[in-house]
Amino acid sequence: MSRNNEERLGARKSAETAPPMTPSGNSFSFATPTEFVELPTGGKYYPEDHPLHGKDSVEIRYMTAKDEDILSSKTLLKKGVAIDRLLQNIVIDKTLDINTLYIGDKNAILIAARVTGYGQEYKAKTSCPSCKSTVDFEYDLSRLNVYKGEDWEDYKIKNHVDDRFIITLPHSGVEAEVRLLTSKDEDYLSELRENKAKRNLPETNLTDQLRMIVVSVNGHSDPKSLSAFADGLPAKDSRYLRSAYDLLVPNIDMSQEFSCTVCGHFQEVTVPLTAGFFWPDR
């Protein structure tokens, strides 16, 4: 692995490991098991009034057939909210709003939910980096690692306050203050991309992201300064900022070892998230 402080993604299960079926009159009831999912942030960036403040894990219940109704709802799928609705449904603490989660914590819950629903084996078509053949490969989701967002010693970064960091850019010398994005922020960027595509407007994904993560430049936080910064940032500094930011974000490392069944090539690749992730062939 390229990051040296990763830990294996492993949920701490409750005492109940399988849902026993108990007769109740002419029907059956199930005791749905739960498990605790490790949070990449460790709860350290959430405000004091947030349910996950200072928490290193969150409890979820196993997926049920009723949850599959959410994943198959044409209305929810069309609106693009099926996954969020599912995650909101399975967290035990109903005061927790999925939209307020940092991206890595949401991803950890997402993967754990998939494992409880369909198992840790995930079959996906993968393009071999060597021979370019497309092969069916089975990934083990239980072997993914937790990255706590701490491996940035090679960059000029300092923690400013809470979830905000100051990155000193090498070419311009500018000090850019950045913040970690939440699920709500990611949804906004996704909607922005879709709206521009519908209106046949030019793609501005990189500058849109910069406008979301950068909150001040050399102490200036007014919209005009931030917009000018995003548009005029030298490419060298832009790449540095994005690379530094990626290392700041606690997340699930989606890389895993891949072996090509055609040419035998062995390499670490990013686990592809296809439609089969939550809608596997059965």
N, C-alpha and C positions, 0 to 999 in steps of 0.2 A: 504494500500500500504506500501511496505517496505521502500520507499523513501519518505522523508517528505517535499520535495520542488517541487512536481509535479504540473503541471497545466493541465487542460483539453485541449485536442487537439481540437481546433476549428478554422477553417479558417475564415478570414474576407472577406466576399463576396463583390463583386463590386455591383453597383446599379442594374445591370441586374441580375435577379435571375432565369430566365427561357428563353430559346432561342425562341423568337417569330419568326413565319414563315411569311415571307412577299412575296406576289406575285411579280414577276419581268418578265413581258412579259408572256411567256409560261412556265416559270420555277419558282422556289422558292429559296429565299436566307435566311440564318439563321444568326442572330446576336449572335455569340457564347459568352456566359458569361464567366467572369473570376473571380478568387478569390485569396486572399492573404493567403499563407500558413505560419504559424509561424515556424521559424527555431529554433530548440533546441539549437544551438550554439549562437544564437543571433548575428551571424556575427562577433563575437569577436576574432576568431582565424585565419581568412583569412588575407592574406597580403593586403597591401594598394591598389595594382593594381588589386585585385580580385573584380568582380562585386558585391559580397555579403559582402564585407568588411564593418563592422559596421551596416549591415542591419539585422533587426529582422524578416523579412518576405520576401517571393518571390512570384511574381505573376505568376499564371498559368491559362490556359484556360481549359474549360471543355473538356472532351474526346468527340470525334465525331466518326461517322461511319468509316471515313478514318483512324482514329487512330486504330480502330479495325482491319484494314487490316494489320497493323504492328504486332499486337498481334497474328494474324493468319498466318503470313508469315513463311512457312516451312524453308526457307533459313535463316531468322533471328533467328528463334527458334533453328535451328541446330547449329548455331554459338554462341548461348547463349547471343545475344545482343538485343533481342526484347524489353525487359523492358527498357533498357538504351535508345534505339532509341525512344521509346514512350515518356519517360520523357524529352528527348532532344527536342522532337517535341512540347510538350505542354508548356514549359516555355516561357514566353513572351520575356524576355531579351535573344536575340540570341547570345550575347557575352558570355553567361554563359555556360561553359563546364561541363556537368554532371559528368564527370570523376574527376573533381577537388573538388567535394563536399565532406564534411565530412560525414561519414556514417549516422549519425542521421538525418542530413538535407535531405539527399537523401531519407531516409525512410519516413520522413514527407511528402515529395512530392509524393512518391509512394502511400501512404495511401490516401492522398487527391485526387490523380488521380483516384484511384479505386472508391472512394465515388462519384466523379462527373460522372463517367461512369456508375456505376451499383448500386449506393445507399449505404447507411451506413450499411444496413443489410448484414451480411456475414454468410452464412450457411456452416458449416464444420463438418465433422465427428470427434468426440472427444472421446478419451478413458477415462472413468471415473477412477480417481485415487483410488477410493474405491472398487467398484465391478468389475472393468476392462471391463465393457460392453462398446461397441462402439455405441455411440448415435449421432443422428443429433442434432446439437445445433446452435442456431442463435446468433451470436455476433453483437454488435453494435460498429462499427468502430469510430463513433463520440465520444464515451466515453473513448477512449484511452487517455493516459496522456503524456504530454511533460515532460521529465526529463532533466534538464539543466546541469547535470554533476557537481553538487556542494556538494553532500552529502558524502564527504570523510573525515570528521573530525576525525574519529576513526582510520585512517591510517596515517603513517608517510610519508606525501606527501607535497611537496612544488612546487609552480609554478615557473619554471625556466625562461622561456621566451616564449611568444606567445603560441603555441600549445604543448610546451614541459614541462614535469614535472619530478621531481626527487623523486623516491620512495626509501626509506631506508628499506632494507630487514631485518627482525627480526633475522633470524638464522645466516646468514653470515655477517651482518652489511654492506653489499655492497650497494652503492648508484647507482641505475640504472636510467639513464635518458631515458624517453620514449616519444614518439610522438603519436599524434592522427592519425589514418589511414584515408585515403580518399577512395572514390569509386574505384579509379585506383588501390590502394594497395589491396583492397579486391578482385578485379578481378584477380590480379596477384596470390594471395594465392589460389584462386579457380582453376585457370589454373594449378598451381603447383600440387595441389591434383589430378586433372584429369590426368595430364601427368604421375605422379607416378603410378596411378592406371592402366593406359594403359600399362605401362612397367613392371607391377607386382613388383614394388619396395615397400619397407616397408613404412607404413604411418608415417609421422613425423609432424603431424599437429601442435602440441604444440610448438615444437622447431622452426618450420617454422614461426609461429606467433611471437615467441620471437625475432627472427632475424629481423622481420619487425618492431616491435614496440620499441625495445631497440636500442638507438642510441649511448649511451656511458655507460661505467661501471667504476666507480671511476675516471672519467675524460678521460678514454681511449676509443677512437672511431675507432681504426683500426680493419679491418675485422677479423683478427686472434683472437684478444681478445674477440670480440663480439661472434664469433662462439664457442670459448671455454666456454664462459659464458653460452650460450644457452644449450650446451650439458651437462655441468657439474653442472648446478644449482640444489641445493638440492630441493627435492620435496616440502618441507614445504615452502621454499621461492618462488618456482614457483607458488604454489597455492596462496600465499599472493600477489604476483605481479599481477597475472591475476585478482584476486578479486579487487585489488586496481584500476587496469586499467579500469575494467568494470564501476567503479563508476566515473571515470574521463570523460567518453565518454557521451556527450550530445546525447540524443536519444529519441525515442518514446518507452514508456513502453508498451509492448505488453501483459501485464497481464490483465485479466478480470475475473469477477465472473462467475462461471459455476455451473449449477444445473443439476444433473443427473436425467433423466426422468425414470430411472429404479429403482434406490435405494433411490433417494432423497438426495444423498450426495451433499453438498454445499461447494465449494472451489474455490479459485483464481487459475487460470491456465494461461499458455501462449497461446495466440491465435495461433492456428496452421495455417501456411501458406501453403495451399494445392494448387493443380492445379485450384481449383475453385475460387481462389482469383481474378485472372484476366480473368478466363475462366469459369464463372459460368454456371450451367445448365440453359437453358432457354426454 
